[in-house]
Structure formats: structure tokens, C-alpha cells
Amino acid sequence: MTILDVSNLNDIRIIYTRSKDLGFAEVILHEGLACISGEVGGNPRYGILVCDLADPEDPVLIQSLRVLGLGPISRVRAPGNFNLEVEVAGSLLLVAGGGRLSATSIIDLGRAELVVSLFATEDAVHVAWDGRLAVVSGGDLTLFDASVQPRVVRLRTLETLGDARGIFVRDALAYVADSGAGLTIIRLQ
């Protein structure tokens, strides 16, 4: 993990770096915490590391969460797609991997517990949250209502023209890296 000081764009500096044998895949910042997922390599066994960033020059690992309820990666994919993707949605840590969406309560990090694990699409590995909807992509899109926590409800699956990969959701629009079909934008309401 590397933390950069970008307060002066003409003088970007590394203020912290920590090498790790396990490759990190994604980082999400939430209320002074960094939730970091590790590479999966075909089996989602590594989970999520949670670091306190009160002092960004000296982050402190406060919890290592094993993500439960995920299935194995369904097929060989391009490099970079064997990752757990993570999103913090209120009091839930949403993790997509192995075709499923796992929601873990993080109200008390010392007692983090699986709330629900729901099937998305066979190759689901990406997740985005807009404050109400959790959208999982991987092949197609699957929409989940995560507005009444800790409840998460599967709503529906949407097909895309390509093979949905990365996703970003804002203002009821899903921006999908749709493989050979390019950028696909879908209105979610």
C-alpha cells in the first residue's frame, strides 16, 4: 500500500509505503478507514484489511476481515479480474466475488458478521453503490436494494451489449466498462 500527498500537484510525494507479499487489489476510503482487498487468485480466501488512517504517515492495521459467503471464481479471466471488489455502504461492507454479493455488518469491526450472501451473475466481481442501489457487474448487471440496512434485496438482472466489467454508479446512472461494446450508460430507474 502506498499513500501519496497530492496537496501540491507540482510536488506529489510518497508519505507512506508498505510492501506486502499479498497483492492488494482495491482500496476504499470510509470515515478515516481504508478497506483494502487482496488478490483472489481463483479463491476468495484473503478477505479485507481495515487500516486506521488517523495518521496517514503511519496507518495502523486494526482488523483483517475474512469475507464469507462468496463462491469460487467461475472461469479463467483476464489479469486483474481475480480480485475482490469492495464498497462501503453505510454500515455494510459490500464485496463482490465469485458470482455473489456478500454484505457484512461493520458496525463493530471486532464482531463483523455476514448479513447476507446473494447470487448476482456467474462472473460477478465488481460492485458500486450510490446510496440506495448496489450494482454488481460481471457479464451482466445485477441490482440490489441496500437502502434499508442491514437488509439487502436482489431486485433484477440487466443484460448489457458486451461483457460488463468495471462499474461506476451516480445519480441513478450506471457507467459500465462493457468490454468490446465500449462504455455503456444505463439509467437505473
Steps between C-alpha positions, in 0.01 A plus 500: 500500500629845411360832622576809292478865606331672204433833674753661262460354149845632407660311789321165549676309774485148641433534872453131579565170331471148628590200293297188546545152356129495426410730212236760578218540251285794610475761773188684619520789745222537758491719812877498559538133412648329197335170403747309281425181309767254400545299183281194480691272262194282439390468862364787714689399813696813587228741600517869587758688705373805689754773585455810714627805309492750792872550431546438125877482550450206736177305419405236754351164404198463730321201352532223246154389389447166333220545249246221528232393255693539175526230236812398307595689186299330227742510209843621394490872430744769396764614752356733760161331514591260779441771758251558774333835439374687801264788572395648834125557510402658830557232763560227243813387323385380157735257328454352153682183403436159359162595359357616833446816703592465866381760753685510832398720793791723606324688780744328737819403314593264782180306441447544127241250384354381172152645448419340165660339196298524179556363151565772241622367164740215436804724450410785735810665643438879498278701735389864524256671738314830456336536840204279416592248232789258503585405142712193432656443159674208335344381176171680572383739773308400811321765707453474876308732732725583797307805620346342812797361688601241596256353247618446141248386238573374148288697253581392145765421240565722198673374188757720330618495139850390594653324799452738798815552706582812700210715614438844647155615621384857556165679479311183397737441206733201468818557298620159390833398346321262265795316344480502118181709504693791656341735754137418573287743703180361650224694677416297811151636570 
